[in-house]
Amino acid sequence: MIELRYFAWVRERIGLSSEHLETHAATVAELVAELVSREERYAAAFADLKSLRVALDQELSDFDAPLAGVREVAFFPPMTGG
């Protein structure tokens, strides 16, 4: 079971801040494909992966990263400083 966390406009498009999911996805990209196939709101949230960042167990990662042993996946837009 993986906990998915959504932040900023990703959360707004999906309508949830977090959820738990049982998945057989091997990578983050496979997980995203699985989510996109579920409902239109996920497709809207993940339409442009270049505008998203992902963290696995609170460590920045890539979409091709493996999910083996991961407990939390967080999706968020890039942060800007100021």
Secondary structure, DSSP 8 states (H G I E B T S, - for coil): -EEEEE-HHHHHHHT-SEEEE----SBHHHHHHHHHHH-HHHHHHTS-GGG-EEEETTEEE-TT-B-TT--EEEEE------
